């Protein structure tokens, strides 16, 4: 199981990249769902099913839904991000949100055993840990037998839920949901809901730190901010130098003729493995302070995403800016001569003369290369520093 997880993680290095949540939970001390939480919990689970990307699949692709029969805890998530690291409280009810966060802090290491109290019209099945393992092997292993593949042919993947965490009067709730599917799609996000007139409603306008993307909506739809004005000029100058085929690019494959660029920056949770810059680079001996300050800027902003705009890149840059739906469509097409580039935000030192940025490229042949880059500003131009790579990086 561990070996397979590592293989999947190596392949899925970009968006939708975090390793799928492990399915081995049933033997890990799961307890029954508390009776006073069951009705609201199952109502919320049912409301959120099936979630992206399963809800956009046709009936042939998604004949039945599979749900892991044990909830995940914080230790099962990768990266292990608490809800307040991904969401911010709605302005009108911050106390409710914070109470649900405190409930998470109290119960975050618990796993609950689920039973079929879901209120779903679609055919569905709860899978134990062995069955989850079988499903994933049927969808991904090259040596999976035809009987095993037939057994799980109706299921596009498997859904994992955390326990539902409530405020004091069960009027607000937080839950983590993760979907894994055969094409290495993976949608993991925290969701905040409130009860209105006796029914649970998913709140909007709370995605700021990480801007998790509900099905069918782009990051821009959810208010991902533009780059801060005091950072925009230098950030776009750096991006323009690192675009595929540009001056400082050295990781994009030469056979790709058409490049697209994701219009939303990625954060630490989108990287796989989720390596901070100091895990891959070391500071240049002649300017350690600038590098360390940029690394601290990353630590402060690592969960943020920003919206990019085409007009702010340097003239002459040739690429198409892709929103979340276009990125998904391009990856589904898997054209052999096209690829997608992803950037993180640019993290600066105090004087904005040193910078760190994460660059990742993806192409249809499963080529994938991601790296941290350190640059320094000399005069009016940015220069990529050499000799800063750790051994083996």
C-alpha positions, 0 to 999 in steps of 0.5 A: 500500500505504501509503495503504491501511494508513493508511486501515485504521489510521484505521478501526480505532482501538480494540481490535484496533486496531493496524494490521495487519502489512504483507505486503511482506516477501518482497523485504526480505532474508528468509533461509532458516530455519536448519536447527537451528531448523526442526523446533521452529519449524514445530512451534510454528507448527502448534500455534498455528494458526489462533489467534483469531479464526479458531478461533471461525469456522465452516467457511463463514467459515474454509474455508482458512488463509492464512499469510504466507510471510515472518516479521515482525521487530520493525520490522514490528510496530506497536506495536514491543513486545519480548516482555518488554514484554508478558509476564513470566517464569514463576516456575518458569523465569525463566532459560529465558524470559530466554535466549529474550528474549536470542535475540530481541534478537540476531535481532529485525531478521531475517526468515525465508522460510517453506516449507510444513513446517507440520503442519496438517490444515486446507487452508492456503496460504503467501502471498507479499507480492503475494498478501497484498496481493491478499487484503487488497485483496479483503477491504477495497477497495470497488473490488475486482473479483469475480474477486479476491474469488472468488480469496480467498473461502475465506480469512478473513484472513492469519496472520503469525508472527515468527521463533521465539526459543529459549533455549540448549537449545531447551526454551523459546521466544517467538514473535509471532503476528498475525491480520488479517481482513476485519472489521478484527479483529486479534489480535497477541500474544507467546506463551511456550512450553516443551517438555515430554516432547518436545512444545511446550506453551503456558505459562499464568500469564505474562500480567501486564504486558499480559495478551494474551488467548488464544482463548476466554478473558477477561482475567479468566481470565488474572489481570489484576489489579484496580486497586491499592487506593490508586488505585481510589477516584480512578480510579473517580471519574474514570471515572464522570465520563467515561462516555458521557452523564456530566458530562465526556463530550463525544465519545460520539455522541448517537444511541447509546441503549445503552452497554457498557463494556469490563471491562479497561482498555486500554494503549498497545498497544491504542491506534491510533495509539499516542499518549502523552498528551504527543503530544496534550496540553500541560501547563496553564501553572499546573500543569506539574509535576502534568501531567509527573508524571502523564505519567511515571506513564504511562511507567512503567505504559503496558503494564499492564491492569486489571480493572474492577468494576461496583460501584465506579462511582458510583451512578447510572451506567447501563451494562453491563460487558462482558468480552472475549467480550461486546465481540467479540459486540457488535461482531459484531452491529454494532447501530446504537443501541449502543456500547462505551466503553474506558478506560485506567488512570488515571495520577496525579501524586505527590500524586494530584491530577493525572490522565491517562486515555485514553477511546475510544468505538466504535459500529456505524457506525464512529464512533470517538473516542479522546482523552487527558483531563487532570484535577485534583482540587480539594477532594474533586472531580475537574475536567476542565481546559480549554485543554490541547489541542494544535492539531489534536488 
